[in-house]
Amino acid sequence: MRDPLNVVQDHLAAVHTGDPEAMAADYAVNAVLVRDVAYQGRDAIAGYFATVPERLGDGQVAFAEPRLEDGLVSVAWTLVGGPGDGASGTDRFEVTDGVIVRQTVTLVGGDF
């Protein structure tokens, strides 16, 4: 079974592909993604991820090195370029049995 850091690193690599199914592949079937609203279930999460490439435009997400702290994997990120240039935040992932069961996004400033 993959450890939590490997699971999140795989997810971050998938984000750079722009493929919503790849981005959602590391989530449990009943996972929750909490952002401005909560997305319940892998299908809803994949639906959210399908909106990301258009919203990023020609921008990219720059991720800091993931850190394991208090049982959660924490990743700071910043958008570089595109319409959301400079937007940033921190994602916290709860990983159980090799899959993401909960992701909570804390935005700094506005959303992209």
MOVEN-V514806 format. One record per pair of residues at least 6 apart in sequence whose ideal C-beta (glycine too) atoms are under 7 Angstrom apart, sorted by sequence separation. I is the first residue (numbers start at 1). J is the second residue. D is the distance in Angstrom with one decimal. If there is no record, write none. Layout:
i;j;d
I;J;D
I;J;D
This chain:
i;j;d
32;38;5.7
33;39;4.3
39;45;5.0
79;85;5.9
95;101;6.9
66;73;5.1
67;74;5.1
79;86;6.6
93;100;5.3
94;101;5.2
14;22;4.0
15;23;5.7
32;40;5.6
79;87;4.6
94;102;4.2
14;23;4.7
39;48;4.9
66;75;4.7
31;41;6.9
78;88;4.3
93;103;5.2
14;25;6.6
30;41;5.9
31;42;6.0
64;75;6.2
77;88;6.4
11;23;6.8
29;41;6.7
33;45;4.8
63;75;5.6
64;76;4.2
77;89;6.1
91;103;5.9
92;104;4.9
29;42;5.3
64;77;6.9
28;42;7.0
31;45;6.2
63;77;5.0
76;90;4.9
77;91;6.8
91;105;5.3
11;26;4.6
27;42;4.8
33;48;6.3
62;77;6.4
75;90;6.8
10;26;5.6
61;77;5.4
62;78;5.0
74;90;6.1
75;91;5.0
89;105;5.8
90;106;4.9
89;106;5.5
24;42;5.3
27;45;5.4
61;79;6.0
62;80;5.2
74;92;5.2
89;107;4.4
7;26;5.4
89;108;5.5
59;79;5.1
60;80;5.2
72;92;4.9
73;93;4.4
88;108;4.6
24;45;4.9
59;80;6.2
60;81;6.2
72;93;6.4
24;46;3.8
59;81;4.2
72;94;5.7
73;95;6.3
87;109;6.3
58;81;5.7
59;82;2.2
87;110;6.4
58;82;5.1
59;83;6.9
87;111;6.8
21;46;5.9
24;49;5.7
57;82;3.8
59;84;5.7
87;112;4.4
20;46;4.8
23;49;4.2
56;82;5.2
57;83;5.0
59;85;6.1
56;84;6.7
84;112;2.6
20;49;3.8
55;84;6.9
83;112;6.8
20;50;4.1
79;112;5.5
18;53;4.5
15;61;6.0
12;63;5.2
56;112;6.9
9;66;6.2
55;112;5.7
8;66;4.9
5;66;5.6
5;68;5.8
12;75;6.8
4;68;6.1
8;73;4.4
8;75;6.5
5;73;6.0
4;73;5.0
31;100;5.7
34;103;7.0
31;101;5.3
32;102;5.0
33;103;4.8
34;104;4.6
35;105;4.6
28;99;4.4
31;102;6.5
34;105;6.7
27;99;6.2
28;100;6.7
26;99;6.1
27;100;4.7
28;101;4.9
26;100;5.4
36;111;6.5
8;93;5.1
8;95;6.9
7;95;4.9
11;100;6.6
4;95;3.8
7;98;6.2
7;99;6.8
7;100;6.3
1;97;6.6
2;98;4.8
1;98;4.4
